[in-house]
Amino acid sequence: MAMVLAFSSGCEPPPLTDNGVMAVIGQLGLGDGSFRYPRAIATAPDGRFFVVDKAGRVQRFSADGVFETKWDMPESAAGKPVGLSVHPDGRLFVADTHYHRVTVFDRDGQLLGSFGREGNGDGEFRLPTDVAFDAHGNIYVAEYQGNDRLSKWSPTWQFLGILGAEPIEEKRLSRPAGIVIDEEQTLWIADACNHRIVRMSLTGEVLTVFGQFGENPGQLRYPYGIDLAPDGSVMICEYEGQRLQWFTQAGKPIRAWGRPGRAPGGLSSPWGAAYGPDGNVYIVDSLNHRVQIVRP
């Protein structure tokens, strides 16, 4: 049985906490709506969201956190996915990390196919981490474990090229963990083990780099998740920093949210966060085995 902690009186329910938590979804377990170390989240244009956990399953929820359906990954003994992205047409693209491929489902879990294979060459992956889409339907996939780069694929899953393989400010990408493409068609990369954010064009030209290791405002500790706020700011989810931070597109820190803890509003190794169409933020609070819905 899923645990959904929220108030529901009135048109706009009050937050549960002083830092804007609107609902807490799930608990440790293998039942419907429960989680075993959730590691990726993706929101859909209709407000629904998808979560994958270390049980090797994907679960779909309504925008307010009500469990709807679930399915298992085709294979999971070798490891579990760490990235999810919803295509504008509703398909779910899963970075099927330890099987070195991207696996695609319809919104109800029907398997539609996969692309990629293990390796270092063209059309091959080493531990893919996330997926993004440009305005033309092209697909971008981040990967690590030596490759530490992005590859570009056509809408029909044909390999087109490599981005980000060369050093950026004297350092190669190191576990690019989250990626997103903005309305201007530029690519944002959470360069996790370099504790920085990289923005580049879709042809690979580096446009902006910011961030360094630390706990102060503007510093980062393993940024695993990245998304764009409705106002154009950049939201970063820090796995080891136990917080979200917002930056201007030039890299100036704006504000932070979150604190270590297990009560609502606390975080424990959050793997990712995503904006919903209603402006709420959905956070994978991984070691607390839950999702928190936040009005920042």
Buried (B, 14 or more C-beta within 10 A) or exposed (E): EBBBBBEEEEEEBEBBBEBBBBBBBBBEBEEEBBBBBBBBBBBBEEBBBBBBBBBBBBBBBEBBBEBBEBBEBBEBEEBBBBBBBBBEEEBBBBBBBBBBBBBBBEBEBEEEEBBBEEEEEEBBBBBBBBBBBBEEEBBBBBBBBEBBBBBBBEEEBEBBEBBBBEEBEEEBBBBBBBBBBBEEEBBBBBBBBBBBBBBBEBEBEBEBBBBEBEEEEBBBBBBBBBBBBEEEBBBBBBBBBBBBBBBEBEBEBBEBBBEEEEEBBBBBBBBBBBBBEEEBBBBBBBBBBBBBBBBB
